[in-house]
Amino acid sequence: MARQKGIIKLEGTIGDISFYKSKDGHLARTKGGVEADRIRSDPAFQRTRENGKEFGKAGTAGRLLRTSFRQYLQNAADSRMVSRLTREMLRVIKSDPVNERGERTVLDGDLTLLKGFEFNIGGKLASTFYTSYEVTVDRVTGELRIDVPSFSPASAIASPEGATHMRLISAGAAVDFEEEDYQVAASQSDEIELNQIATPLIELVNQLPANVTGPLFLVLGVEFFQSINGVSYPLKNGRFNSLALIEVITE
C-alpha cells in the first residue's frame, strides 16, 4: 500500500495497480493474491480458513452487540468503532478454551474481556465523567441499574467548548449470540446544566424481562448539548459524546 501524492488523485485500476480513496487518504496498491478456490480447498490454507471463520464470527457478534445499542451509537461512535469492536470480539473468541481452532465461539470465550470498551475514542467515558457510580444487575428481576450519587457538573464533567448542558444515558441488553437476537432497555437522566450546582441522586434503571437469559451488557454514556433561547441542540453531531461498556454478566 502506498500513499498518492501530487495534485491529481486517481481512483480505479491501471494495469496491476489499484487506486482508491480511504479514511487514510488516497492510496494505491498492487493487485494480487491467491485464488478463492485454492483458499477454500488447499490443505496449505487450513489456518487461513480457520482464521477467516473465526473472524466472521467476531464480525457477526460485534454487529449484533452494536445493533442492540444503536439508539445511542448513532450519536456516540468513532469512525473506527466497528473494526475495534470486531478485534475485541475476536479476542473473546480466541479465549475459548473448549473448542478447536476455527470452531471457537463467543459464548465459550471470556465475554468479560469486553468490559471497559469505549465506543467513541474521541470522547471516552473514562476521561469525560469523573465521578463514582454503583452498578446493580439482577437477572431474576431483569433490572440493570446505575445509581449516580450527587455531583457538581462543572467539576465532574470534562465538557467540550460550547456545551451548556449534558445528559447521562444508559442501556442494558440481553444478547443471544446463537439466535442472533437481543432484548434491550434504555434510560436517561434529565438535561443537566453544566454549573456548580450539585445534582440529586440519579437513578438509571434499565428494565429487561424477569429471569432474562444470555449474556447481559450494560453501557453508560454522556451526551452534550448547547442551549440557545431555551432550545437544546446536540453538540458537534455527537463528536464529544461518550458511551462505554461498563458491565458484562455471563452467569
C-alpha positions, 0 to 999 in steps of 0.5 A, a space after each residue: 500500500 502506498 500513499 498518492 501524492 501530487 495534485 491529481 488523485 486517481 481512483 480505479 485500476 491501471 494495469 496491476 495497480 489499484 487506486 482508491 480513496 480511504 479514511 487514510 487518504 488516497 492510496 494505491 496498491 498492487 493487485 494480487 493474491 491467491 485464488 478463492 478456490 485454492 483458499 477454500 480447498 488447499 490443505 496449505 490454507 487450513 489456518 487461513 480458513 480457520 482464521 477467516 471463520 473465526 473472524 466472521 464470527 467476531 464480525 457477526 457478534 460485534 454487529 449484533 452487540 452494536 445493533 442492540 445499542 444503536 439508539 445511542 451509537 448513532 450519536 456516540 461512535 468513532 469512525 473506527 468503532 466497528 473494526 475495534 469492536 470486531 478485534 475485541 470480539 475476536 479476542 473473546 473468541 480466541 479465549 475459548 478454551 473448549 473448542 478447536 481452532 476455527 470452531 471457537 465461539 463467543 459464548 465459550 470465550 471470556 465475554 468479560 474481556 469486553 468490559 471497559 470498551 469505549 465506543 467513541 475514542 474521541 470522547 471516552 467515558 473514562 476521561 469525560 465523567 469523573 465521578 463514582 457510580 454503583 452498578 446493580 444487575 439482577 437477572 431474576 428481576 431483569 433490572 440493570 441499574 446505575 445509581 449516580 450519587 450527587 455531583 457538581 457538573 462543572 467539576 465532574 464533567 470534562 465538557 467540550 467548548 460550547 456545551 451548556 448542558 449534558 445528559 447521562 444515558 444508559 442501556 442494558 441488553 440481553 444478547 443471544 449470540 446463537 439466535 442472533 437476537 437481543 432484548 434491550 432497555 434504555 434510560 436517561 437522566 434529565 438535561 443537566 446544566 453544566 454549573 456548580 450546582 450539585 445534582 440529586 441522586 440519579 437513578 438509571 434503571 434499565 428494565 429487561 424481562 424477569 429471569 432474562 437469559 444470555 449474556 447481559 451488557 450494560 453501557 453508560 454514556 454522556 451526551 452534550 448539548 448547547 442551549 440557545 433561547 431555551 432550545 437544546 441542540 446536540 453538540 458537534 453531531 455527537 463528536 464529544 459524546 461518550 458511551 462505554 461498556 461498563 458491565 458484562 454478566 455471563 452467569 
